[in-house]
């Protein structure tokens, strides 16, 4: 009943920008942290950026200074603004959120289906 849906991926040249969006929908009571992960071909999924419900942020070293994560709690949305993109940023970007669904007593971890980001050199 709860799902995450990403949008905003695509093909961009090195040095360009993209903005990813993710919306959480369904029977949601509250959302704790929200974040973005990346999985490059042949590599494990890794954290790119994360934001708590109060707005505290964490970034991977590779994202610091170039990416900005933000969220709109009223809309249950999280965003990732990616600037100065590099070919090594290429991968499938997944939205992640810890959500307490209505009628549940414990939060659960949810993933989106992923959106492809390709940065050409």
N, CA, C and O atoms as CSV, one atom per row, in Angstrom:
chain,resi,resn,atom,element,x,y,z
A,1,UNK,N,N,0.819,-1.203,0.000
A,1,UNK,CA,C,0.000,0.000,0.000
A,1,UNK,C,C,0.848,1.247,0.000
A,1,UNK,O,O,0.442,2.279,-0.534
A,2,UNK,N,N,2.024,1.162,0.594
A,2,UNK,CA,C,2.952,2.294,0.575
A,2,UNK,C,C,3.931,2.079,-0.568
A,2,UNK,O,O,4.476,0.987,-0.729
A,3,UNK,N,N,4.151,3.105,-1.350
A,3,UNK,CA,C,5.122,2.984,-2.433
A,3,UNK,C,C,5.876,4.285,-2.621
A,3,UNK,O,O,5.400,5.368,-2.281
A,4,UNK,N,N,7.082,4.137,-3.179
A,4,UNK,CA,C,7.927,5.262,-3.530
A,4,UNK,C,C,8.079,5.279,-5.046
A,4,UNK,O,O,8.338,4.244,-5.661
A,5,UNK,N,N,7.920,6.439,-5.635
A,5,UNK,CA,C,8.048,6.558,-7.086
A,5,UNK,C,C,9.017,7.695,-7.399
A,5,UNK,O,O,8.820,8.841,-6.995
A,6,UNK,N,N,10.081,7.333,-8.141
A,6,UNK,CA,C,11.086,8.325,-8.519
A,6,UNK,C,C,10.798,8.882,-9.904
A,6,UNK,O,O,10.099,8.267,-10.709
A,7,UNK,N,N,11.349,10.050,-10.160
A,7,UNK,CA,C,11.303,10.649,-11.495
A,7,UNK,C,C,12.475,11.604,-11.635
A,7,UNK,O,O,13.090,12.009,-10.649
A,8,UNK,N,N,12.773,11.957,-12.887
A,8,UNK,CA,C,13.787,12.972,-13.118
A,8,UNK,C,C,15.100,12.483,-13.676
A,8,UNK,O,O,15.975,13.292,-13.984
A,9,UNK,N,N,15.263,11.173,-13.814
A,9,UNK,CA,C,16.505,10.667,-14.381
A,9,UNK,C,C,16.593,10.964,-15.869
A,9,UNK,O,O,15.650,11.471,-16.476
A,10,UNK,N,N,17.742,10.639,-16.441
A,10,UNK,CA,C,17.918,10.863,-17.866
A,10,UNK,C,C,19.364,10.867,-18.269
A,10,UNK,O,O,20.247,10.473,-17.506
A,11,UNK,N,N,19.595,11.323,-19.491
A,11,UNK,CA,C,20.947,11.405,-20.056
A,11,UNK,C,C,21.393,12.863,-20.043
A,11,UNK,O,O,20.668,13.754,-20.484
A,12,UNK,N,N,22.588,13.085,-19.534
A,12,UNK,CA,C,23.117,14.442,-19.445
A,12,UNK,C,C,24.605,14.413,-19.718
A,12,UNK,O,O,25.267,13.411,-19.448
A,13,UNK,N,N,25.130,15.485,-20.242
A,13,UNK,CA,C,26.567,15.569,-20.477
A,13,UNK,C,C,27.297,15.913,-19.179
A,13,UNK,O,O,26.728,16.503,-18.260
A,14,UNK,N,N,28.542,15.537,-19.131
A,14,UNK,CA,C,29.371,15.856,-17.967
A,14,UNK,C,C,29.355,17.369,-17.737
A,14,UNK,O,O,29.465,18.164,-18.671
A,15,UNK,N,N,29.216,17.734,-16.466
A,15,UNK,CA,C,29.115,19.140,-16.103
A,15,UNK,C,C,27.692,19.641,-16.001
A,15,UNK,O,O,27.447,20.740,-15.504
A,16,UNK,N,N,26.747,18.833,-16.472
A,16,UNK,CA,C,25.350,19.220,-16.449
A,16,UNK,C,C,24.693,18.951,-15.110
A,16,UNK,O,O,25.345,18.557,-14.143
A,17,UNK,N,N,23.384,19.174,-15.074
A,17,UNK,CA,C,22.612,19.027,-13.838
A,17,UNK,C,C,21.351,18.208,-14.083
A,17,UNK,O,O,20.802,18.188,-15.185
A,18,UNK,N,N,20.916,17.547,-13.047
A,18,UNK,CA,C,19.636,16.848,-13.033
A,18,UNK,C,C,19.024,16.998,-11.646
A,18,UNK,O,O,19.732,17.153,-10.651
A,19,UNK,N,N,17.698,16.950,-11.601
A,19,UNK,CA,C,17.000,16.961,-10.329
A,19,UNK,C,C,16.102,15.749,-10.254
A,19,UNK,O,O,15.195,15.578,-11.068
A,20,UNK,N,N,16.364,14.907,-9.266
A,20,UNK,CA,C,15.550,13.729,-9.032
A,20,UNK,C,C,14.478,14.047,-7.993
A,20,UNK,O,O,14.703,14.805,-7.050
A,21,UNK,N,N,13.313,13.447,-8.194
A,21,UNK,CA,C,12.216,13.606,-7.250
A,21,UNK,C,C,11.691,12.232,-6.862
A,21,UNK,O,O,11.753,11.282,-7.642
A,22,UNK,N,N,11.177,12.147,-5.649
A,22,UNK,CA,C,10.588,10.897,-5.172
A,22,UNK,C,C,9.396,11.244,-4.291
A,22,UNK,O,O,9.496,12.081,-3.394
A,23,UNK,N,N,8.278,10.599,-4.551
A,23,UNK,CA,C,7.084,10.825,-3.748
A,23,UNK,C,C,6.683,9.518,-3.082
A,23,UNK,O,O,6.667,8.456,-3.704
A,24,UNK,N,N,6.363,9.627,-1.817
A,24,UNK,CA,C,5.843,8.489,-1.062
A,24,UNK,C,C,4.327,8.603,-1.006
A,24,UNK,O,O,3.789,9.666,-0.695
A,25,UNK,N,N,3.643,7.513,-1.305
A,25,UNK,CA,C,2.183,7.548,-1.308
A,25,UNK,C,C,1.633,6.301,-0.628
A,25,UNK,O,O,2.339,5.313,-0.426
A,26,UNK,N,N,0.355,6.380,-0.283
A,26,UNK,CA,C,-0.292,5.258,0.381
A,26,UNK,C,C,-0.723,5.636,1.784
A,26,UNK,O,O,-0.823,6.812,2.132
A,27,UNK,N,N,-0.972,4.618,2.572
A,27,UNK,CA,C,-1.437,4.831,3.941
A,27,UNK,C,C,-0.240,5.077,4.860
A,27,UNK,O,O,0.293,4.155,5.477
A,28,UNK,N,N,0.162,6.331,4.932
A,28,UNK,CA,C,1.358,6.720,5.670
A,28,UNK,C,C,0.990,7.490,6.924
A,28,UNK,O,O,0.217,8.446,6.877
A,29,UNK,N,N,1.558,7.060,8.053
A,29,UNK,CA,C,1.378,7.816,9.286
A,29,UNK,C,C,2.508,8.827,9.453
A,29,UNK,O,O,2.271,9.993,9.768
A,30,UNK,N,N,3.737,8.365,9.240
A,30,UNK,CA,C,4.875,9.278,9.348
A,30,UNK,C,C,6.055,8.726,8.555
A,30,UNK,O,O,6.140,7.529,8.281
A,31,UNK,N,N,6.954,9.625,8.199
A,31,UNK,CA,C,8.172,9.255,7.479
A,31,UNK,C,C,9.374,9.720,8.281
A,31,UNK,O,O,9.458,10.885,8.667
A,32,UNK,N,N,10.283,8.828,8.526
A,32,UNK,CA,C,11.513,9.187,9.237
A,32,UNK,C,C,12.537,9.672,8.207
A,32,UNK,O,O,12.311,10.686,7.546
A,33,UNK,N,N,13.642,8.973,8.066
A,33,UNK,CA,C,14.636,9.438,7.112
A,33,UNK,C,C,14.229,9.087,5.686
A,33,UNK,O,O,13.500,8.125,5.442
A,34,UNK,N,N,14.716,9.887,4.764
A,34,UNK,CA,C,14.554,9.637,3.329
A,34,UNK,C,C,15.925,9.810,2.681
A,34,UNK,O,O,16.740,10.614,3.134
A,35,UNK,N,N,16.162,9.060,1.637
A,35,UNK,CA,C,17.477,9.162,1.034
A,35,UNK,C,C,17.529,8.669,-0.389
A,35,UNK,O,O,16.552,8.160,-0.937
A,36,UNK,N,N,18.694,8.836,-0.968
A,36,UNK,CA,C,18.970,8.404,-2.336
A,36,UNK,C,C,20.196,7.489,-2.331
A,36,UNK,O,O,21.217,7.779,-1.706
A,37,UNK,N,N,20.057,6.388,-3.042
A,37,UNK,CA,C,21.152,5.443,-3.212
A,37,UNK,C,C,21.425,5.317,-4.712
A,37,UNK,O,O,20.563,5.595,-5.546
A,38,UNK,N,N,22.622,4.900,-5.022
A,38,UNK,CA,C,23.018,4.701,-6.419
A,38,UNK,C,C,23.629,3.316,-6.578
A,38,UNK,O,O,24.379,2.838,-5.727
A,39,UNK,N,N,23.283,2.691,-7.698
A,39,UNK,CA,C,23.906,1.413,-8.039
A,39,UNK,C,C,24.462,1.514,-9.442
A,39,UNK,O,O,23.717,1.586,-10.420
A,40,UNK,N,N,25.787,1.518,-9.529
A,40,UNK,CA,C,26.456,1.551,-10.820
A,40,UNK,C,C,26.582,0.124,-11.357
A,40,UNK,O,O,26.535,-0.832,-10.583
A,41,UNK,N,N,26.739,-0.024,-12.653
A,41,UNK,CA,C,26.851,-1.371,-13.237
A,41,UNK,C,C,27.977,-2.164,-12.589
A,41,UNK,O,O,29.114,-1.699,-12.510
A,42,UNK,N,N,27.648,-3.362,-12.127
A,42,UNK,CA,C,28.644,-4.236,-11.527
A,42,UNK,C,C,29.070,-3.867,-10.125
A,42,UNK,O,O,30.005,-4.457,-9.584
A,43,UNK,N,N,28.393,-2.895,-9.527
A,43,UNK,CA,C,28.767,-2.454,-8.183
A,43,UNK,C,C,27.590,-2.584,-7.225
A,43,UNK,O,O,26.439,-2.731,-7.637
A,44,UNK,N,N,27.903,-2.526,-5.961
A,44,UNK,CA,C,26.857,-2.585,-4.945
A,44,UNK,C,C,26.147,-1.242,-4.827
A,44,UNK,O,O,26.695,-0.190,-5.159
A,45,UNK,N,N,24.929,-1.311,-4.352
A,45,UNK,CA,C,24.175,-0.094,-4.098
A,45,UNK,C,C,24.838,0.675,-2.963
A,45,UNK,O,O,25.226,0.086,-1.954
A,46,UNK,N,N,24.969,1.995,-3.127
A,46,UNK,CA,C,25.641,2.806,-2.119
A,46,UNK,C,C,24.837,4.062,-1.818
A,46,UNK,O,O,24.100,4.573,-2.662
A,47,UNK,N,N,24.998,4.541,-0.599
A,47,UNK,CA,C,24.306,5.754,-0.192
A,47,UNK,C,C,24.901,6.963,-0.913
A,47,UNK,O,O,26.119,7.109,-1.009
A,48,UNK,N,N,24.028,7.814,-1.412
A,48,UNK,CA,C,24.446,9.076,-2.006
A,48,UNK,C,C,24.177,10.223,-1.026
A,48,UNK,O,O,25.058,11.037,-0.750
A,49,UNK,N,N,22.952,10.273,-0.508
A,49,UNK,CA,C,22.589,11.334,0.425
A,49,UNK,C,C,21.360,10.900,1.211
A,49,UNK,O,O,20.546,10.106,0.740
A,50,UNK,N,N,21.247,11.439,2.420
A,50,UNK,CA,C,20.144,11.090,3.288
A,50,UNK,C,C,19.724,12.317,4.072
A,50,UNK,O,O,20.547,13.179,4.381
A,51,UNK,N,N,18.425,12.394,4.396
A,51,UNK,CA,C,17.919,13.532,5.156
A,51,UNK,C,C,16.926,13.033,6.189
A,51,UNK,O,O,16.062,12.211,5.883
A,52,UNK,N,N,17.047,13.529,7.407
A,52,UNK,CA,C,16.143,13.120,8.468
A,52,UNK,C,C,14.856,13.951,8.410
A,52,UNK,O,O,14.755,14.905,7.638
A,53,UNK,N,N,13.895,13.582,9.223
A,53,UNK,CA,C,12.627,14.301,9.253
A,53,UNK,C,C,12.813,15.744,9.725
A,53,UNK,O,O,11.998,16.609,9.404
A,54,UNK,N,N,13.863,16.004,10.472
A,54,UNK,CA,C,14.126,17.357,10.967
A,54,UNK,C,C,15.030,18.147,10.030
A,54,UNK,O,O,15.283,19.330,10.259
A,55,UNK,N,N,15.521,17.495,8.969
A,55,UNK,CA,C,16.314,18.213,7.976
A,55,UNK,C,C,17.814,18.022,8.046
A,55,UNK,O,O,18.539,18.627,7.257
A,56,UNK,N,N,18.299,17.216,8.950
A,56,UNK,CA,C,19.730,16.936,9.003
A,56,UNK,C,C,20.124,16.072,7.812
A,56,UNK,O,O,19.413,15.137,7.445
A,57,UNK,N,N,21.264,16.398,7.216
A,57,UNK,CA,C,21.667,15.708,5.993
A,57,UNK,C,C,23.001,14.990,6.143
A,57,UNK,O,O,23.849,15.371,6.950
A,58,UNK,N,N,23.161,13.946,5.347
A,58,UNK,CA,C,24.400,13.191,5.254
A,58,UNK,C,C,24.678,12.959,3.778
A,58,UNK,O,O,23.773,12.632,3.011
A,59,UNK,N,N,25.934,13.131,3.386
A,59,UNK,CA,C,26.317,12.935,1.989
A,59,UNK,C,C,27.499,11.988,1.875
A,59,UNK,O,O,28.375,11.953,2.739
A,60,UNK,N,N,27.507,11.225,0.797
A,60,UNK,CA,C,28.701,10.480,0.448
A,60,UNK,C,C,29.777,11.490,0.060
A,60,UNK,O,O,29.475,12.585,-0.415
A,61,UNK,N,N,31.028,11.109,0.268
A,61,UNK,CA,C,32.123,12.026,-0.069
A,61,UNK,C,C,32.053,12.452,-1.530
A,61,UNK,O,O,32.362,13.595,-1.867
A,62,UNK,N,N,31.648,11.532,-2.390
A,62,UNK,CA,C,31.595,11.827,-3.826
A,62,UNK,C,C,30.511,12.841,-4.177
A,62,UNK,O,O,30.550,13.451,-5.245
A,63,UNK,N,N,29.541,13.022,-3.274
A,63,UNK,CA,C,28.417,13.923,-3.541
A,63,UNK,C,C,28.581,15.294,-2.888
A,63,UNK,O,O,27.914,16.254,-3.275
A,64,UNK,N,N,29.453,15.382,-1.919
A,64,UNK,CA,C,29.617,16.636,-1.178
A,64,UNK,C,C,30.038,17.779,-2.102
A,64,UNK,O,O,30.952,17.642,-2.915
A,65,UNK,N,N,29.349,18.900,-1.953
A,65,UNK,CA,C,29.681,20.072,-2.749
A,65,UNK,C,C,29.027,20.104,-4.120
A,65,UNK,O,O,29.025,21.144,-4.777
A,66,UNK,N,N,28.471,18.980,-4.562
A,66,UNK,CA,C,27.838,18.939,-5.882
A,66,UNK,C,C,26.350,18.613,-5.813
A,66,UNK,O,O,25.562,19.116,-6.613
A,67,UNK,N,N,25.973,17.778,-4.862
A,67,UNK,CA,C,24.575,17.336,-4.737
A,67,UNK,C,C,23.937,17.968,-3.508
A,67,UNK,O,O,24.604,18.234,-2.507
A,68,UNK,N,N,22.632,18.202,-3.604
A,68,UNK,CA,C,21.877,18.723,-2.471
A,68,UNK,C,C,20.587,17.933,-2.322
A,68,UNK,O,O,19.797,17.825,-3.260
A,69,UNK,N,N,20.385,17.383,-1.132
A,69,UNK,CA,C,19.152,16.647,-0.849
A,69,UNK,C,C,18.224,17.560,-0.055
A,69,UNK,O,O,18.665,18.313,0.813
A,70,UNK,N,N,16.939,17.483,-0.365
A,70,UNK,CA,C,15.944,18.267,0.362
A,70,UNK,C,C,14.646,17.480,0.398
A,70,UNK,O,O,14.488,16.500,-0.331
A,71,UNK,N,N,13.732,17.899,1.232
A,71,UNK,CA,C,12.452,17.196,1.323
A,71,UNK,C,C,11.341,18.174,1.618
A,71,UNK,O,O,11.554,19.243,2.190
A,72,UNK,N,N,10.153,17.780,1.215
A,72,UNK,CA,C,8.932,18.528,1.503
A,72,UNK,C,C,8.045,17.596,2.307
A,72,UNK,O,O,7.393,16.714,1.748
A,73,UNK,N,N,8.020,17.787,3.607
A,73,UNK,CA,C,7.278,16.873,4.475
A,73,UNK,C,C,5.775,16.925,4.205
A,73,UNK,O,O,5.084,15.916,4.348
A,74,UNK,N,N,5.273,18.080,3.819
A,74,UNK,CA,C,3.836,18.196,3.556
A,74,UNK,C,C,3.416,17.378,2.341
A,74,UNK,O,O,2.281,16.910,2.260
A,75,UNK,N,N,4.338,17.211,1.401
A,75,UNK,CA,C,4.035,16.470,0.175
A,75,UNK,C,C,4.618,15.058,0.186
A,75,UNK,O,O,4.443,14.312,-0.777
A,76,UNK,N,N,5.301,14.688,1.253
A,76,UNK,CA,C,5.959,13.371,1.336
A,76,UNK,C,C,6.936,13.169,0.178
A,76,UNK,O,O,6.982,12.106,-0.440
A,77,UNK,N,N,7.702,14.201,-0.093
A,77,UNK,CA,C,8.626,14.139,-1.218
A,77,UNK,C,C,10.053,14.415,-0.779
A,77,UNK,O,O,10.302,15.133,0.189
A,78,UNK,N,N,10.986,13.822,-1.519
A,78,UNK,CA,C,12.403,14.062,-1.330
A,78,UNK,C,C,13.004,14.340,-2.702
A,78,UNK,O,O,12.595,13.761,-3.707
A,79,UNK,N,N,13.976,15.233,-2.720
A,79,UNK,CA,C,14.600,15.647,-3.966
A,79,UNK,C,C,16.114,15.482,-3.877
A,79,UNK,O,O,16.695,15.488,-2.791
A,80,UNK,N,N,16.732,15.335,-5.033
A,80,UNK,CA,C,18.187,15.324,-5.112
A,80,UNK,C,C,18.590,16.214,-6.290
A,80,UNK,O,O,18.394,15.854,-7.450
A,81,UNK,N,N,19.147,17.363,-5.976
A,81,UNK,CA,C,19.673,18.249,-7.003
A,81,UNK,C,C,21.130,17.868,-7.246
A,81,UNK,O,O,21.959,17.912,-6.338
A,82,UNK,N,N,21.420,17.497,-8.479
A,82,UNK,CA,C,22.762,17.039,-8.827
A,82,UNK,C,C,23.376,18.005,-9.835
A,82,UNK,O,O,22.875,18.165,-10.947
A,83,UNK,N,N,24.452,18.635,-9.432
A,83,UNK,CA,C,25.161,19.586,-10.286
A,83,UNK,C,C,26.561,19.071,-10.588
A,83,UNK,O,O,27.068,18.176,-9.913
A,84,UNK,N,N,27.171,19.646,-11.604
A,84,UNK,CA,C,28.540,19.265,-11.990
A,84,UNK,C,C,28.671,17.759,-12.116
A,84,UNK,O,O,29.599,17.157,-11.577
A,85,UNK,N,N,27.749,17.168,-12.820
A,85,UNK,CA,C,27.720,15.711,-12.933
A,85,UNK,C,C,28.937,15.175,-13.661
A,85,UNK,O,O,29.468,15.802,-14.578
A,86,UNK,N,N,29.364,13.994,-13.227
A,86,UNK,CA,C,30.526,13.322,-13.797
A,86,UNK,C,C,30.107,11.961,-14.341
A,86,UNK,O,O,29.099,11.410,-13.899
A,87,UNK,N,N,30.853,11.411,-15.286
A,87,UNK,CA,C,30.509,10.077,-15.798
A,87,UNK,C,C,30.411,9.027,-14.691
A,87,UNK,O,O,29.614,8.094,-14.797
A,88,UNK,N,N,31.196,9.165,-13.651
A,88,UNK,CA,C,31.147,8.194,-12.549
A,88,UNK,C,C,29.881,8.317,-11.705
A,88,UNK,O,O,29.655,7.489,-10.823
A,89,UNK,N,N,29.064,9.314,-11.951
A,89,UNK,CA,C,27.768,9.424,-11.278
A,89,UNK,C,C,26.708,8.547,-11.955
A,89,UNK,O,O,25.590,8.419,-11.455
A,90,UNK,N,N,27.060,7.957,-13.070
A,90,UNK,CA,C,26.122,7.110,-13.813
A,90,UNK,C,C,25.686,5.921,-12.980
A,90,UNK,O,O,26.493,5.289,-12.299
A,91,UNK,N,N,24.393,5.627,-13.047
A,91,UNK,CA,C,23.862,4.475,-12.336
A,91,UNK,C,C,22.353,4.584,-12.192
A,91,UNK,O,O,21.728,5.532,-12.667
A,92,UNK,N,N,21.800,3.608,-11.539
A,92,UNK,CA,C,20.371,3.650,-11.204
A,92,UNK,C,C,20.257,4.253,-9.808
A,92,UNK,O,O,20.893,3.788,-8.862
A,93,UNK,N,N,19.448,5.278,-9.697
A,93,UNK,CA,C,19.261,5.973,-8.430
A,93,UNK,C,C,17.945,5.519,-7.802
A,93,UNK,O,O,16.883,5.571,-8.422
A,94,UNK,N,N,18.051,5.078,-6.562
A,94,UNK,CA,C,16.898,4.558,-5.839
A,94,UNK,C,C,16.542,5.473,-4.678
A,94,UNK,O,O,17.406,5.927,-3.928
A,95,UNK,N,N,15.279,5.725,-4.553
A,95,UNK,CA,C,14.760,6.444,-3.393
A,95,UNK,C,C,14.534,5.439,-2.262
A,95,UNK,O,O,14.096,4.311,-2.490
A,96,UNK,N,N,14.836,5.866,-1.067
A,96,UNK,CA,C,14.688,5.015,0.115
A,96,UNK,C,C,14.041,5.822,1.223
A,96,UNK,O,O,14.328,7.008,1.385
A,97,UNK,N,N,13.170,5.183,1.985
A,97,UNK,CA,C,12.538,5.898,3.094
A,97,UNK,C,C,12.146,4.912,4.191
A,97,UNK,O,O,11.754,3.774,3.929
A,98,UNK,N,N,12.263,5.383,5.403
A,98,UNK,CA,C,11.768,4.615,6.556
A,98,UNK,C,C,10.402,5.198,6.913
A,98,UNK,O,O,10.284,6.354,7.321
A,99,UNK,N,N,9.377,4.364,6.748
A,99,UNK,CA,C,8.001,4.842,6.847
A,99,UNK,C,C,7.224,4.037,7.869
A,99,UNK,O,O,7.335,2.812,7.932
A,100,UNK,N,N,6.434,4.741,8.672
A,100,UNK,CA,C,5.498,4.081,9.562
A,100,UNK,C,C,4.130,4.122,8.889
A,100,UNK,O,O,3.498,5.178,8.856
A,101,UNK,N,N,3.661,3.004,8.354
A,101,UNK,CA,C,2.347,2.993,7.723
A,101,UNK,C,C,1.245,3.122,8.780
A,101,UNK,O,O,1.436,2.773,9.945
A,102,UNK,N,N,0.107,3.625,8.350
A,102,UNK,CA,C,-1.045,3.674,9.263
A,102,UNK,C,C,-1.406,2.258,9.698
A,102,UNK,O,O,-1.307,1.308,8.921
A,103,UNK,N,N,-1.820,2.140,10.937
A,103,UNK,CA,C,-2.268,0.868,11.522
A,103,UNK,C,C,-1.114,-0.073,11.816
A,103,UNK,O,O,-1.339,-1.212,12.225
A,104,UNK,N,N,0.160,0.394,11.608
A,104,UNK,CA,C,1.298,-0.425,11.964
A,104,UNK,C,C,1.926,0.120,13.247
A,104,UNK,O,O,1.724,1.279,13.608
A,105,UNK,N,N,2.688,-0.734,13.923
A,105,UNK,CA,C,3.336,-0.313,15.166
A,105,UNK,C,C,4.838,-0.130,15.005
A,105,UNK,O,O,5.518,0.308,15.933
A,106,UNK,N,N,5.350,-0.465,13.835
A,106,UNK,CA,C,6.785,-0.331,13.606
A,106,UNK,C,C,7.031,0.200,12.193
A,106,UNK,O,O,6.289,-0.108,11.260
A,107,UNK,N,N,8.083,1.001,12.057
A,107,UNK,CA,C,8.447,1.529,10.743
A,107,UNK,C,C,9.035,0.435,9.872
A,107,UNK,O,O,9.575,-0.558,10.360
A,108,UNK,N,N,8.917,0.641,8.584
A,108,UNK,CA,C,9.468,-0.299,7.609
A,108,UNK,C,C,10.304,0.474,6.604
A,108,UNK,O,O,10.102,1.671,6.398
A,109,UNK,N,N,11.246,-0.226,5.982
A,109,UNK,CA,C,12.128,0.375,4.993
A,109,UNK,C,C,11.551,0.128,3.593
A,109,UNK,O,O,11.243,-1.008,3.235
A,110,UNK,N,N,11.411,1.178,2.823
A,110,UNK,CA,C,10.841,1.062,1.482
A,110,UNK,C,C,11.821,1.571,0.429
A,110,UNK,O,O,12.643,2.452,0.681
A,111,UNK,N,N,11.700,0.979,-0.767
A,111,UNK,CA,C,12.538,1.367,-1.897
A,111,UNK,C,C,11.653,1.700,-3.103
A,111,UNK,O,O,10.592,1.108,-3.301
A,112,UNK,N,N,12.113,2.652,-3.890
A,112,UNK,CA,C,11.484,2.917,-5.167
A,112,UNK,C,C,12.004,1.947,-6.211
A,112,UNK,O,O,12.853,1.101,-5.930
A,113,UNK,N,N,11.480,2.085,-7.422
A,113,UNK,CA,C,11.854,1.167,-8.497
A,113,UNK,C,C,13.150,1.581,-9.185
A,113,UNK,O,O,13.725,0.803,-9.945
A,114,UNK,N,N,13.607,2.791,-8.926
A,114,UNK,CA,C,14.855,3.271,-9.492
A,114,UNK,C,C,14.657,4.104,-10.742
A,114,UNK,O,O,13.713,3.901,-11.505
A,115,UNK,N,N,15.560,5.040,-10.932
A,115,UNK,CA,C,15.552,5.861,-12.141
A,115,UNK,C,C,16.984,5.951,-12.668
A,115,UNK,O,O,17.922,6.178,-11.904
A,116,UNK,N,N,17.142,5.773,-13.963
A,116,UNK,CA,C,18.468,5.719,-14.569
A,116,UNK,C,C,19.021,7.128,-14.780
A,116,UNK,O,O,18.346,8.013,-15.304
A,117,UNK,N,N,20.261,7.301,-14.358
A,117,UNK,CA,C,21.002,8.537,-14.632
A,117,UNK,C,C,22.252,8.146,-15.418
A,117,UNK,O,O,23.051,7.326,-14.966
A,118,UNK,N,N,22.408,8.734,-16.580
A,118,UNK,CA,C,23.572,8.462,-17.410
A,118,UNK,C,C,24.270,9.782,-17.727
A,118,UNK,O,O,23.669,10.712,-18.264
A,119,UNK,N,N,25.546,9.837,-17.383
A,119,UNK,CA,C,26.342,11.043,-17.627
A,119,UNK,C,C,27.384,10.713,-18.683
A,119,UNK,O,O,28.243,9.858,-18.471
A,120,UNK,N,N,27.308,11.379,-19.796
A,120,UNK,CA,C,28.247,11.124,-20.890
A,120,UNK,C,C,29.440,12.066,-20.797
A,120,UNK,O,O,29.331,13.207,-20.350
A,121,UNK,N,N,30.576,11.547,-21.233
A,121,UNK,CA,C,31.811,12.353,-21.142
A,121,UNK,C,C,31.999,13.200,-22.393
A,121,UNK,O,O,32.978,13.939,-22.497
